[in-house]
Structure formats: structure tokens, C-alpha cells
Amino acid sequence: MAITFPRISITVDDDRGTGTQGELNILALGFGIHQAWIYTAMFGTTTIFHAPQALGSYAESSISLVFLISIVVFGLSLLFAAATDQKLLKFYTAKRAIIGAAAFTAIGTFAVFAVNVPGVLGFAATLFAGVSTGIGSALLLLFWGIAFSRHGAATIVMNTAVAIVIAIALYSCVLHIIPPPFSGILTGCLPLLELPLLWRLTPVSYAVRHAIPIFNPLPVRKMPFSIRLALPTLLFGFALGALRSISTQIILPSSDLTTQ
């Protein structure tokens, strides 16, 4: 069954009388599901995956370690993709990579349930879950970037805003309504739910179409440009991460109406 959105359009005019028009489409739903996975997996942790009370702080630290590893691997994966954007461009534009990324992220999320097993198995599950979710989510984010890049600024802004609302709504339902371990199971299924939407929004690779790649390297020296871009990105990312952490770990989980 086809997924349709209400036809909502906005037009942004500048002082010269020219404008850009944007429309709401399935970008919002798909990216909203992806953001919901980030909120539930990264910020829900022990609540959603239900750390057993009998294991005490050990269980909480084990689950938290998974996503610390995931965040580090996620960042390294994006840096690797940036350094090899032209060398591995066929892979970064291949639609079959979307299937692998979604499966890798989902399997890694399900592996979180095994991190509290004592001994080598628990350690292996922790390492596997962290690495797989980091690499898988990084690839998914790259493909969402490709999907968004095919649209104008107004469409990107509108769909991003709606996606955040969808993500918060899904996260709140998983956190407050769905009991564990079903909340953790649903979290693991989210990458698979976004897969058909991302597949539909991703164009066929240029290599398959025998076309000229549309991705051209920036005409700048990469190292100085990266350094100049890194500082404001780091500051903005830290501020945004702090706000998201407070919202998803303190405000949304609270049952106190005043805090909400």
C-alpha cells in the first residue's frame, strides 16, 4: 500500500522577489523513524532495554558502554567515509548497502539484550552491538543525506521539522506505553521499518545507470577546510547533544507534569 502525505507546501521569498517552494513527503516519516531509533537506543538505554535489578549497576554500565562504543565508531565511520568518498563512491551510492546498513543496525540493537550475560559472551555482545550499530547507523545517515540532497532547502527544512516531531512521539510511546522487553524489541525493528522508505527515496546508483557521478569533490584543500569547519561543528554538536540529552533523559521520561 502506498504511503501518502497531505499535500502541504510552503514558499520562501527573498528580498529580490524570487522564492523556493517546499513540500511535505515521506522524507519526514522515514527520517523520523531513524531519529526515533537514535532517541530510543542512545537515550533510552537501561529503561527501554530493561537492565535487571539483580545485576545492579553492572547491567546499567554494560548497556551504556554499548552506546559509548557505538558513538565512537559512528564518528570514525563518518570520518572514514569522508576520506574515501571518491574511492568508495560506488559503495556509498549502492542501494544494496542500505539493506546491509539497516540489518547491521537492527542486529546490533538486538544484541544489546545479551550484554548482561556473564563472561566472554557478554563482552563479545557488547563489542559487537557497539560496532555494528555505529557502522550501520553511520551508513543509514549517509543515505538519508543523499535522499535529502535531491530536494530544495524549503523541503529539507519542512521535512526535518516534522521528522523530529514524529521521532519524539515514537520515543515517548516506546518509553511510557510499551513495556520492556517489547520496547527494546521495537527499537531493534525501527531500522527495518525505515528501510523500505529509504530504499524508495534513494536513486539507482550512477554505476548501474552508467552515468557520470553527481558527487564532485569540493575545489578546496581538504585539510584546512576540515579544520576550519570542525570547530563550529564541534561547538554546535555539543550544544545540540546536551539539549537532546536533557530532553530525552530528564524531561520526556518524567511523569511529573511540572517538569513536562
TAJODA-V771719 format. One record per pair of residues at least 12 apart in sequence whose ideal C-beta (glycine too) atoms are under 8 Angstrom apart, sorted by the first residue. I is the first residue (numbers start at 1). GAP is how many residues later the second one is. D is the distance in Angstrom with one decimal. If there is no record, write none. Layout:
{{I;GAP;D} {I;GAP;D}}
This chain:
{{3;23;5.6} {3;26;6.8} {3;194;7.4} {5;19;5.2} {5;20;5.7} {5;21;6.5} {5;23;7.2} {5;24;7.5} {6;18;7.0} {7;16;6.9} {7;17;7.6} {8;15;6.8} {8;16;4.3} {8;150;7.4} {9;12;5.8} {9;13;6.7} {9;14;5.0} {9;15;7.8} {10;12;5.2} {10;144;5.7} {10;148;6.0} {11;143;7.3} {12;141;7.6} {12;142;5.1} {20;132;5.0} {20;133;6.1} {20;134;4.8} {21;131;7.4} {21;133;6.1} {22;129;7.4} {22;130;6.0} {22;131;7.4} {22;132;2.8} {22;133;3.7} {22;134;7.4} {22;135;6.7} {22;136;4.9} {22;137;7.9} {23;132;5.7} {23;135;7.4} {24;131;8.0} {24;134;5.6} {24;135;6.3} {24;138;6.3} {25;130;7.4} {25;134;6.6} {26;171;5.5} {26;174;7.1} {26;175;6.8} {27;120;6.3} {27;121;6.4} {27;124;7.2} {27;128;7.5} {27;132;4.0} {27;136;7.2} {27;174;6.5} {28;130;7.6} {28;131;4.2} {28;132;7.8} {28;134;3.8} {28;135;4.7} {28;138;6.4} {29;134;7.6} {29;137;6.4} {29;168;6.3} {30;114;7.5} {30;117;7.6} {30;133;7.9} {30;164;5.1} {30;167;3.4} {30;168;5.6} {30;171;6.6} {31;113;5.6} {31;116;8.0} {31;117;7.7} {31;128;6.9} {31;129;7.0} {31;132;4.1} {31;163;7.9} {32;130;7.0} {32;131;3.9} {32;132;7.3} {32;133;7.4} {32;134;3.0} {32;135;4.8} {32;138;7.1} {33;133;7.3} {33;134;7.6} {33;137;7.0} {33;157;5.6} {33;160;5.4} {33;161;4.2} {33;164;7.4} {34;106;6.1} {34;107;7.6} {34;110;6.3} {34;133;7.9} {34;156;7.6} {34;157;7.6} {34;160;5.1} {34;164;8.0} {35;128;5.9} {35;129;6.4} {35;131;7.7} {35;132;3.5} {36;130;7.1} {36;131;4.3} {36;134;3.8} {36;135;5.4} {36;138;7.6} {36;154;5.9} {37;68;7.3} {37;72;7.6} {37;100;7.5} {37;150;6.5} {37;153;4.0} {37;154;5.9} {37;157;7.6} {38;99;7.3} {38;129;7.6} {39;128;5.9} {39;129;7.3} {39;131;7.8} {39;132;4.0} {39;205;7.8} {39;209;5.3} {40;130;7.7} {40;131;5.6} {40;134;5.2} {40;135;7.5} {40;143;7.5} {40;146;7.9} {40;147;4.3} {40;150;7.1} {41;26;6.6} {41;29;7.8} {41;68;5.9} {41;71;7.9} {41;92;6.8} {41;146;5.6} {42;25;5.3} {42;28;7.6} {42;29;7.4} {43;128;7.8} {43;201;7.4} {43;202;6.6} {43;205;3.8} {43;206;5.4} {44;127;7.3} {44;130;6.9} {44;131;6.1} {44;139;7.3} {44;143;7.0} {44;204;7.7} {45;15;7.7} {45;18;5.1} {45;19;5.8} {45;22;6.4} {46;13;7.2} {46;14;4.8} {46;17;5.4} {46;18;7.3} {47;128;6.6} {47;133;7.6} {47;136;7.8} {47;206;6.7} {48;126;6.2} {48;127;6.8} {48;132;6.4} {48;135;4.5} {48;136;5.4} {48;139;5.9} {49;14;5.6} {49;63;5.2} {49;64;6.7} {49;131;6.8} {49;132;7.4} {49;134;7.8} {49;135;4.4} {49;138;7.7} {50;130;3.3} {50;131;5.6} {50;133;7.6} {50;134;6.7} {51;12;5.8} {51;65;7.0} {52;64;6.5} {55;61;5.8} {58;58;7.6} {59;57;4.9} {62;53;4.6} {62;54;5.7} {62;60;6.9} {62;64;6.1} {63;49;6.2} {63;52;6.0} {63;53;7.7} {65;50;7.7} {65;61;5.8} {65;65;7.3} {66;46;5.6} {66;49;5.8} {66;60;5.4} {66;63;4.7} {66;64;4.8} {66;67;7.6} {67;63;7.0} {67;66;7.5} {68;62;7.3} {69;57;7.3} {69;58;6.9} {69;60;7.8} {69;61;2.7} {69;62;6.6} {69;65;6.8} {70;38;7.7} {70;59;7.4} {70;60;4.6} {70;61;7.7} {70;63;4.4} {70;64;4.3} {70;67;7.3} {71;63;7.0} {72;58;7.9} {72;62;7.0} {73;57;6.3} {73;58;5.3} {73;60;7.9} {73;61;2.8} {73;62;6.1} {73;65;7.7} {74;59;7.9} {74;60;4.2} {74;61;7.7} {74;63;5.8} {74;64;5.0} {76;58;7.6} {77;57;6.1} {77;58;5.1} {77;61;3.7} {77;62;7.4} {78;60;5.2} {78;63;7.5} {78;64;7.7} {81;57;7.0} {81;61;6.1} {82;144;7.9} {85;130;6.9} {85;132;7.3} {86;129;7.8} {86;131;6.1} {89;124;5.9} {89;126;6.2} {90;115;6.7} {90;117;4.8} {92;50;6.2} {93;53;7.2} {93;112;4.4} {93;113;6.2} {93;114;7.1} {93;120;7.6} {93;122;7.6} {94;111;5.0} {94;113;7.3} {95;104;6.4} {95;107;5.5} {95;109;6.7} {95;110;6.5} {97;42;6.2} {97;46;7.5} {98;41;7.7} {98;42;7.4} {98;45;5.5} {98;97;6.6} {98;100;5.6} {98;101;5.8} {98;104;6.3} {99;96;6.9} {99;100;7.9} {100;36;7.8} {100;39;7.5} {101;34;7.8} {101;35;4.8} {101;36;7.8} {101;38;3.6} {101;39;4.9} {101;42;7.1} {101;90;7.8} {102;34;7.0} {102;38;6.6} {102;89;4.4} {102;90;5.8} {102;92;7.0} {102;93;4.2} {102;96;7.7} {103;33;7.6} {103;88;7.8} {103;89;7.6} {104;28;4.9} {104;29;7.8} {104;31;6.2} {104;32;3.5} {104;35;7.7} {105;27;7.0} {105;28;5.5} {105;31;3.3} {105;32;5.4} {105;35;6.4} {105;86;4.1} {106;30;7.8} {106;82;5.2} {106;83;6.8} {106;84;7.9} {106;85;4.6} {106;86;5.2} {107;25;6.2} {107;81;8.0} {108;20;6.6} {108;21;4.7} {108;22;7.6} {108;23;7.4} {108;24;3.1} {108;25;3.9} {108;28;6.2} {109;20;7.2} {109;24;6.0} {109;75;7.8} {109;78;5.8} {109;79;3.9} {109;81;8.0} {109;82;7.2} {110;75;7.7} {110;78;4.4} {111;14;5.0} {111;17;5.4} {111;18;3.9} {111;21;7.1} {112;13;7.7} {112;17;5.1} {112;72;6.8} {113;68;7.0} {113;71;6.4} {114;15;7.9} {115;14;6.4} {136;55;7.0} {137;54;7.8} {140;51;6.8} {140;54;7.3} {140;58;7.1} {143;55;5.7} {143;59;5.7} {144;54;6.7} {146;56;6.1} {146;57;7.7} {147;51;6.5} {147;54;4.0} {147;55;5.9} {148;12;7.8} {150;51;7.9} {150;53;7.1} {168;84;7.2} {170;20;7.9} {171;77;6.6} {171;81;6.7} {172;80;5.8} {174;12;5.9} {174;13;6.6} {175;77;6.5} {175;78;5.8} {176;77;7.8}}
